[in-house]
Amino acid sequence: IAKEMAYLLAPMILVAALIAIVSNMGQFGFLFSGESIKPDIKKINPVEGAKRIFSLKSVIEFIKSILKVSLLSCIIWVTLRGNINTLMQIPTCGLECVPAVTGVMIKQLMIISSVGFVVIAAADFAYQKFDHTKKLKMSKDEVKREYKEMEGSPEIKSKRRQLHQELQASNQRDNVKRSNVLVTNPTHIAVGLYYKKGETPLPVI
């Protein structure tokens, strides 16, 4: 009986695993990265390892894995329970009945699994999109904050510009007072000339 059950369950488990792999590839595509196999001292750092284990992303991935395993277990259990009467006849029928019974159960397993994993993949895709949008918003806020730190806040820049203009105006008034000659255009331009014998070899504007 054990041998017959092994023949019966092996194809079902294989199909279930293939469904899980295909659903994951359908969502994320075929992913291969050499970064994960490169030697990295951070991978053996207990502090960094603890951060990775207890990060929000790791917790969510762990919950998703539990849901997938739980769903797959429930699907296999429901499929076996629904065909319990047929399974009970296998010992008397022999190995000749295994292909037919396995075919029916695999078909049921594929249909139920496909629906279940499509639901999980859709929910996971929605979460990934939400999380990605949230990270983009955080990145924009970080850029604004970094720009403010580098350039200064608009209020401080405005105050600095005001002080600079006041300083320039004050210097201009002082220069006008020191000028010996003031040449003016009646509407727009005024040029002050300063000259003192022994101090400036030529007139200074």
C-alpha positions in Angstrom: 0.0 0.0 0.0 2.8 2.4 0.9 4.4 1.9 -2.5 1.1 2.5 -4.3 0.5 5.6 -2.3 4.0 6.9 -3.1 3.3 6.3 -6.8 0.0 8.2 -6.4 1.2 11.2 -4.4 4.6 11.8 -6.2 3.0 13.2 -9.4 0.6 15.4 -7.3 3.4 16.9 -5.3 5.5 17.5 -8.4 2.6 19.2 -10.2 1.9 21.3 -7.1 5.6 22.4 -7.0 5.5 23.2 -10.7 2.4 25.3 -10.2 4.0 27.3 -7.4 7.1 27.9 -9.5 5.2 28.9 -12.6 2.9 31.3 -10.6 6.0 33.0 -9.1 7.7 33.3 -12.5 4.5 34.7 -14.0 4.5 37.4 -11.4 8.2 38.3 -11.3 9.7 36.7 -14.4 12.8 34.6 -14.4 15.2 36.2 -12.0 18.9 35.3 -11.7 21.5 37.4 -9.9 25.1 36.7 -9.3 25.1 39.1 -6.4 23.6 36.6 -4.1 26.5 34.1 -4.5 29.3 36.7 -4.2 31.3 36.5 -1.0 30.2 39.3 1.4 31.4 39.8 4.9 28.0 41.3 5.8 26.4 37.9 5.2 28.2 36.5 8.2 27.8 39.6 10.3 25.3 38.7 13.1 24.0 42.2 13.4 23.3 42.6 9.7 21.9 39.1 9.7 19.5 40.0 12.5 18.4 43.1 10.7 17.6 41.1 7.5 15.7 38.4 9.5 13.6 40.8 11.5 13.0 43.4 8.8 9.5 44.2 7.6 10.2 42.8 4.2 11.4 39.5 5.7 8.4 39.2 7.9 6.1 39.8 4.9 7.9 37.2 2.8 7.7 34.7 5.6 3.9 35.3 5.9 3.5 34.8 2.1 5.5 31.6 2.2 3.3 30.3 5.1 0.2 31.2 3.1 1.4 29.4 0.0 2.4 26.3 1.9 -0.9 26.3 3.8 -2.9 26.8 0.6 -1.0 23.9 -1.1 -1.5 21.7 1.9 -5.3 22.5 2.0 -5.6 21.8 -1.7 -3.9 18.4 -1.4 -6.0 17.5 1.6 -9.3 18.5 -0.1 -8.3 16.6 -3.2 -7.4 13.5 -1.3 -10.5 13.8 0.9 -12.8 14.2 -2.2 -11.3 11.0 -3.7 -11.0 8.9 -0.5 -13.5 6.3 -1.8 -11.5 5.8 -5.0 -8.2 5.6 -3.0 -9.6 2.9 -0.8 -10.1 0.8 -4.0 -6.5 1.0 -5.1 -5.2 -1.9 -3.0 -7.8 -4.3 -4.5 -7.4 -2.8 -8.0 -3.5 -2.8 -8.1 -1.0 -0.6 -9.8 -3.1 -0.7 -13.0 -5.6 1.8 -11.5 -2.9 4.3 -10.3 -2.5 6.2 -13.6 -6.2 6.7 -14.0 -6.8 7.8 -10.4 -3.7 10.0 -10.5 -4.8 11.7 -13.7 -8.1 12.7 -12.3 -6.6 13.9 -9.0 -3.9 15.9 -10.8 -6.5 17.6 -13.0 -8.5 18.6 -9.9 -5.3 19.7 -8.2 -4.2 21.9 -11.1 -7.5 23.6 -11.4 -7.9 24.4 -7.7 -4.2 25.3 -7.3 -4.3 27.6 -10.3 -7.2 29.5 -8.9 -5.6 29.7 -5.4 -2.2 30.8 -6.6 -3.7 33.4 -9.0 -5.5 35.0 -6.1 -2.3 35.0 -4.0 -0.3 36.4 -6.9 -2.8 39.1 -7.5 -2.8 40.1 -3.8 1.0 40.0 -3.8 1.3 42.1 -6.9 -1.1 44.7 -5.4 1.1 44.9 -2.3 4.3 45.1 -4.3 2.9 48.0 -6.3 1.8 49.8 -3.2 5.2 49.2 -1.5 7.1 50.4 -4.6 5.0 53.6 -4.8 5.6 54.2 -1.1 9.3 53.9 -1.6 9.3 56.3 -4.5 7.5 58.8 -2.4 10.0 58.4 0.4 12.8 58.8 -2.2 11.3 62.1 -3.3 11.1 63.3 0.2 14.7 62.3 0.8 15.8 64.3 -2.3 13.9 67.4 -1.1 15.4 67.0 2.4 18.9 66.6 0.9 18.5 69.6 -1.3 17.4 71.7 1.6 20.4 70.5 3.6 22.7 71.4 0.8 21.2 74.7 -0.4 19.5 75.8 2.9 15.8 76.4 3.5 14.0 78.9 1.3 13.4 81.2 4.3 17.1 81.3 5.2 18.1 81.9 1.6 15.5 84.8 1.3 16.8 86.4 4.5 20.5 86.0 3.3 19.6 87.6 0.0 17.8 90.5 1.7 20.9 91.1 4.0 23.2 91.0 1.0 21.0 93.6 -0.9 21.0 95.8 2.2 24.7 95.5 2.5 25.2 96.4 -1.2 22.9 99.4 -0.8 24.8 100.6 2.2 28.1 100.2 0.4 26.7 102.1 -2.5 25.6 105.0 -0.3 29.0 105.1 1.4 30.7 105.1 -2.0 28.5 108.0 -3.2 29.4 110.0 -0.2 33.1 109.5 -0.8 32.9 110.4 -4.5 34.5 113.6 -5.6 32.6 113.7 -8.8 29.2 112.2 -9.6 28.4 111.7 -13.3 24.7 111.0 -13.9 22.3 110.0 -16.6 19.2 111.9 -15.6 17.1 108.7 -15.6 19.1 105.5 -15.1 22.8 105.6 -14.4 25.0 107.4 -11.8 28.8 106.9 -11.7 30.9 108.2 -8.8 34.6 109.1 -9.3 37.0 109.2 -6.4 40.4 110.7 -6.7 42.9 111.8 -4.0 46.4 112.9 -4.9 49.0 110.6 -3.4 46.4 107.9 -2.6 45.0 106.9 -6.0 47.2 107.3 -9.1 44.0 107.4 -11.2 40.4 108.2 -10.6 38.5 105.2 -9.2 34.9 104.4 -10.0 
